[in-house]
Amino acid sequence: MGTRTMTVIAILGAIVVTVLAGLSIFRSDAFRLTLDELRGMYATEQSRYTNLAGISTHYQDEGQGYPIVLIHRSEGTLRTWDATVAALKSRYRLIRLELPGRGLSEAGAPEVVGDDVTLHGMVMELLDQLGVEGSFHLIGQSSGGTIATRVAANYPDRVEKLVVMNMPSSPVSVPRSARPMDVRRSMILNDDYLQFRTRGFWDTYYTYLWGEPERLSEDLVTLMYDQNRRVRAPMALPLIPANFSPEQADKNLGGVTAPTLVIWAMADPVLPPSQLEALTSRMTQAQLTVHKLPEVGHFPALEAPEQILPPIEAFLER
């Protein structure tokens, strides 16, 4: 074997070793944050913690007046509602929590959480602890809307009005092949090889989900990167929103009787306008009001809070 060949082999070997070493670092917890570290970075003066179904849960309770409960999406945090809370807390009491495994809440290990625990039950448990005994308004975005409809269907005498935004009418899975090439490349690199979602991933992914990407802030990308690099922990199956079945969806949506405002962002690449009809056609018992946002993507409460507030205020106050 010639010297040149041996040199090439040595270089290739060094590259392979370097790549494998890089993969092992990303796949370890080297770039991840513990729950305590996240709480130190992102807790605010309004942050409170309580035990719900054996899970240390982060919540915030602000303002005075009639209570409104806000539920974030599956990969989100209660920071989803910062602008909404700021605008409404002078007239309403705003209660928002972080679901298990999200934000500053514990994950809810399988050995801790019983089979009878539900996310909508945890919402009601929090309200009991906070002394909310009567009715309240309820707002949910994306899979947070799914949880909100479960609350409304199971506690019809408690939910006075319901607001949902770009929520699936049944479990949704968008294949990689249906996503833009830059998103597909980012998913392959981050999810398959690194097994870690870098800040670059969140920049690419949120740009894809935004109707007008120029409205995406650097602070939000950093927040989502940090919040989603938690040290990995097992989570009880009942606490994973993706497991909501089509049968559950039909039952929950058909069981909603509260007057409901459906806000739909029409530039959503995950839930296109056709999904609006699929949702409203199943909510047969609710008096529906639909408000469309033409140039907004999947997360209207984050991308365009100034556009969701007028229809929400008008709906709640009429």
Phi and psi in degrees as a GROMACS rama.xvg file:
@    title "Ramachandran Plot"
@    xaxis  label "Phi"
@    yaxis  label "Psi"
@TYPE xy
-73.4825  162.708  GLY-2
-60.8954  -40.7217  THR-3
-62.9409  -43.3032  ARG-4
-62.822  -44.054  THR-5
-62.5609  -36.4638  MET-6
-65.398  -43.2871  THR-7
-61.6805  -44.0184  VAL-8
-62.507  -41.1789  ILE-9
-63.2245  -41.5663  ALA-10
-64.7223  -45.9898  ILE-11
-61.6616  -40.5739  LEU-12
-62.4468  -40.7476  GLY-13
-64.3735  -38.7953  ALA-14
-63.8627  -44.6983  ILE-15
-61.0775  -45.8192  VAL-16
-60.7117  -41.9409  VAL-17
-63.7801  -44.2975  THR-18
-62.9067  -45.823  VAL-19
-63.0438  -38.4185  LEU-20
-64.8758  -40.8987  ALA-21
-63.1613  -42.6491  GLY-22
-61.4364  -42.8144  LEU-23
-64.3263  -34.7336  SER-24
-66.6075  -47.3889  ILE-25
-65.2785  -36.4437  PHE-26
-78.3329  -12.6965  ARG-27
-83.0313  -169.293  SER-28
-96.7382  19.3141  ASP-29
-60.851  -36.1755  ALA-30
-103.319  6.81262  PHE-31
-93.851  162.47  ARG-32
-116.136  140.421  LEU-33
-77.7018  164.997  THR-34
-61.1236  -41.0886  LEU-35
-61.8557  -39.8947  ASP-36
-64.879  -42.4323  GLU-37
-63.5209  -41.7242  LEU-38
-63.5711  -36.692  ARG-39
-66.8663  -31.8087  GLY-40
-82.9901  -35.1473  MET-41
-122.38  -6.26937  TYR-42
-64.6731  144.966  ALA-43
-119.204  -179.994  THR-44
-62.305  -24.1291  GLU-45
-88.4965  -6.38981  GLN-46
-69.0982  132.076  SER-47
-134.644  157.766  ARG-48
-131.018  139.743  TYR-49
-143.988  163.089  THR-50
-93.9071  117.317  ASN-51
-121.633  117.109  LEU-52
53.9493  36.4327  ALA-53
82.3217  8.37785  GLY-54
-115.972  127.659  ILE-55
-70.1681  114.363  SER-56
-117.011  131.595  THR-57
-86.5072  132.5  HIS-58
-145.72  165.689  TYR-59
-136.525  143.257  GLN-60
-136.671  105.904  ASP-61
-131.498  155.622  GLU-62
86.7579  177.653  GLY-63
-132.381  146.212  GLN-64
121.616  -159.158  GLY-65
-64.2483  135.209  TYR-66
-76.0723  140.115  PRO-67
-124.189  129.349  ILE-68
-105.19  132.655  VAL-69
-120.131  131.601  LEU-70
-122.333  124.67  ILE-71
-83.2243  174.819  HIS-72
-79.5893  177.347  ARG-73
-65.5688  -37.6041  SER-74
-102.489  14.7015  GLU-75
-104.336  -168.493  GLY-76
-140.138  174.886  THR-77
-67.6989  -11.0206  LEU-78
-65.3386  -15.1232  ARG-79
-49.5986  -32.6007  THR-80
-103.69  14.063  TRP-81
-53.0593  -51.3669  ASP-82
-68.0859  -36.6952  ALA-83
-65.087  -45.0963  THR-84
-64.0453  -44.2093  VAL-85
-58.8459  -36.4486  ALA-86
-79.7022  -27.771  ALA-87
-108.838  -12.7496  LEU-88
-69.7857  -12.7703  LYS-89
-75.55  -15.6749  SER-90
-122.636  -17.268  ARG-91
-132.632  161.612  TYR-92
-94.9639  116.409  ARG-93
-103.056  118.817  LEU-94
-116.846  122.28  ILE-95
-136.565  142.08  ARG-96
-128.856  163.258  LEU-97
-105.663  129.036  GLU-98
-67.8095  160.265  LEU-99
-53.3992  134.146  PRO-100
80.9006  0.635884  GLY-101
-117.102  150.509  ARG-102
56.3539  -122.205  GLY-103
-108.027  17.9122  LEU-104
-97.5548  148.277  SER-105
-63.3097  163.237  GLU-106
-77.8018  -37.4046  ALA-107
89.7069  78.3557  GLY-108
-66.7636  149.485  ALA-109
-55.8378  -35.1628  PRO-110
-75.9895  -9.51511  GLU-111
-100.034  -36.3175  VAL-112
-94.6786  127.312  VAL-113
-76.1795  161.545  GLY-114
-65.8102  -19.8568  ASP-115
-88.983  -0.852659  ASP-116
-78.0013  135.705  VAL-117
-131.415  157.347  THR-118
-67.1323  -40.6862  LEU-119
-68.3248  -29.8598  HIS-120
-67.9538  -34.8856  GLY-121
-66.4933  -36.9397  MET-122
-59.9463  -45.8921  VAL-123
-69.0237  -34.61  MET-124
-62.8348  -40.5378  GLU-125
-62.0844  -44.1342  LEU-126
-62.9186  -38.3396  LEU-127
-60.6097  -44.7155  ASP-128
-63.5283  -33.3636  GLN-129
-87.4439  2.63524  LEU-130
77.947  20.6203  GLY-131
-86.3339  100.025  VAL-132
-99.3442  -24.0264  GLU-133
-98.5288  -148.473  GLY-134
-84.0124  167.618  SER-135
-158.395  161.239  PHE-136
-88.8114  157.465  HIS-137
-139.578  131.543  LEU-138
-129.432  132.713  ILE-139
-142.385  145.081  GLY-140
-119.962  137.38  GLN-141
55.7787  -129.029  SER-142
-66.7675  -18.6916  SER-143
-64.3328  -29.4902  GLY-144
-68.196  -35.394  GLY-145
-61.3701  -44.5618  THR-146
-64.9149  -39.7463  ILE-147
-61.9844  -40.2182  ALA-148
-67.8153  -30.2335  THR-149
-67.9742  -39.5724  ARG-150
-61.4255  -48.6488  VAL-151
-63.6069  -38.1298  ALA-152
-72.27  -34.4231  ALA-153
-87.699  -20.6592  ASN-154
-132.071  62.3312  TYR-155
-63.1892  -24.5818  PRO-156
-81.8945  -6.90579  ASP-157
-103.63  -32.5847  ARG-158
-90.0288  111.586  VAL-159
-78.6853  -48.8003  GLU-160
-139.252  147.232  LYS-161
-123.36  136.423  LEU-162
-124.616  126.421  VAL-163
-127.842  149.605  VAL-164
-133.275  123.275  MET-165
40.6106  60.5474  ASN-166
-107.498  147.045  MET-167
-72.8084  142.813  PRO-168
-81.81  -16.7773  SER-169
-159.427  169.125  SER-170
-51.8207  134.528  PRO-171
-121.57  135.169  VAL-172
-134.146  116.504  SER-173
-95.8426  115.048  VAL-174
-66.0209  152.503  PRO-175
-57.0797  -35.9032  ARG-176
-62.0971  -19.4313  SER-177
-90.7346  -1.89013  ALA-178
-99.2283  158.401  ARG-179
-59.9775  156.705  PRO-180
-59.881  -40.0182  MET-181
-66.2331  -33.5417  ASP-182
-70.5398  -40.7728  VAL-183
-62.6201  -43.2176  ARG-184
-62.4833  -41.3864  ARG-185
-64.9075  -38.9588  SER-186
-67.6372  -40.4904  MET-187
-62.672  -48.1206  ILE-188
-63.7377  -50.4047  LEU-189
-79.1367  -45.1324  ASN-190
-83.827  -38.3116  ASP-191
-88.0333  -46.6867  ASP-192
-92.2782  -57.591  TYR-193
-74.0473  -30.0439  LEU-194
54.8117  39.1358  GLN-195
-158.929  131.409  PHE-196
-93.1881  108.656  ARG-197
-74.9237  172.176  THR-198
-62.561  -35.8751  ARG-199
-60.5267  -35.4234  GLY-200
-60.3497  -48.3042  PHE-201
-66.6274  -33.459  TRP-202
-63.313  -48.161  ASP-203
-64.9157  -45.064  THR-204
-68.5112  -42.7052  TYR-205
-72.3189  -32.1287  TYR-206
-59.5712  -39.9607  THR-207
-64.5287  -37.817  TYR-208
-82.6068  -15.8781  LEU-209
-83.8428  138.245  TRP-210
-66.9184  -42.3764  GLY-211
-125.332  95.6102  GLU-212
-56.6382  -24.1245  PRO-213
-65.0067  -14.9923  GLU-214
-84.7584  -5.13466  ARG-215
-78.7363  123.561  LEU-216
-93.9059  151.182  SER-217
-62.5834  -36.3752  GLU-218
-62.3168  -39.676  ASP-219
-68.1856  -41.1176  LEU-220
-60.2992  -43.7529  VAL-221
-63.5029  -42.1885  THR-222
-59.5036  -47.4729  LEU-223
-67.8865  -35.8157  MET-224
-61.1741  -50.4315  TYR-225
-63.7894  -46.179  ASP-226
-66.2208  -25.3398  GLN-227
-102.834  11.8306  ASN-228
-111.344  34.202  ARG-229
-63.6457  151.076  ARG-230
-58.3602  129.192  VAL-231
-66.2553  139.049  ARG-232
-145.007  143.379  ALA-233
-64.5145  150.012  PRO-234
-131.753  139.918  MET-235
-64.2647  137.262  ALA-236
-56.3502  -41.6817  LEU-237
-62.5231  -13.3558  PRO-238
-96.6797  7.15099  LEU-239
-102.235  108.576  ILE-240
-56.8496  -28.4685  PRO-241
-61.6967  -16.7203  ALA-242
-85.6932  1.57659  ASN-243
-61.3827  126.488  PHE-244
-88.9048  161.947  SER-245
-57.8484  -36.5968  PRO-246
-64.5018  -42.4161  GLU-247
-62.5439  -41.1924  GLN-248
-61.0336  -46.1352  ALA-249
-60.0248  -44.0629  ASP-250
-65.0768  -44.2964  LYS-251
-68.9899  -47.0755  ASN-252
-65.9576  -40.8243  LEU-253
-70.5857  -18.1842  GLY-254
-90.9547  -4.12785  GLY-255
-76.6706  123.018  VAL-256
-114.153  -12.5216  THR-257
-69.3026  145.861  ALA-258
-53.7909  133.367  PRO-259
-130.277  130.967  THR-260
-99.7708  123.117  LEU-261
-106.013  112.588  VAL-262
-97.9177  125.465  ILE-263
-126.817  117.831  TRP-264
-81.7271  118.211  ALA-265
-81.5356  -11.3057  MET-266
-99.7312  25.3283  ALA-267
-76.8082  117.768  ASP-268
-78.4949  -15.2857  PRO-269
-91.1356  -45.2573  VAL-270
-120.018  88.0889  LEU-271
-68.3991  171.728  PRO-272
-53.2752  -28.5322  PRO-273
-59.9673  -28.259  SER-274
-73.1588  -20.1675  GLN-275
-63.9077  -46.1754  LEU-276
-64.7254  -39.7247  GLU-277
-60.8439  -36.0346  ALA-278
-72.8523  -54.0608  LEU-279
-66.0895  -30.0476  THR-280
-67.7088  -21.0282  SER-281
-91.2018  -16.7065  ARG-282
-90.6903  67.7965  MET-283
-75.981  -18.2883  THR-284
-102.556  -3.49556  GLN-285
-103.578  143.143  ALA-286
-79.9989  113.086  GLN-287
-102.535  140.99  LEU-288
-122.931  129.57  THR-289
-115.281  131.464  VAL-290
-127.056  122.622  HIS-291
-102.535  141.389  LYS-292
-116.027  106.999  LEU-293
-64.2689  -39.9989  PRO-294
-112.129  25.589  GLU-295
-113.365  146.819  VAL-296
-92.7171  -155.303  GLY-297
-64.158  -27.664  HIS-298
-116.996  76.6536  PHE-299
-61.4668  -32.0694  PRO-300
-66.5014  -24.2276  ALA-301
-93.6795  -44.894  LEU-302
-76.3279  -40.568  GLU-303
-140.112  60.6059  ALA-304
-59.3823  -29.9985  PRO-305
-67.9539  -18.8572  GLU-306
-91.1143  -24.6744  GLN-307
-87.0075  -24.4228  ILE-308
-65.9394  -45.1642  LEU-309
-58.4267  -48.5613  PRO-310
-66.0076  -33.2966  PRO-311
-65.8396  -47.8713  ILE-312
-62.2587  -43.663  GLU-313
-62.4333  -39.9956  ALA-314
-69.1511  -43.3398  PHE-315
-72.0923  -26.8413  LEU-316
-97.4701  -4.01811  GLU-317
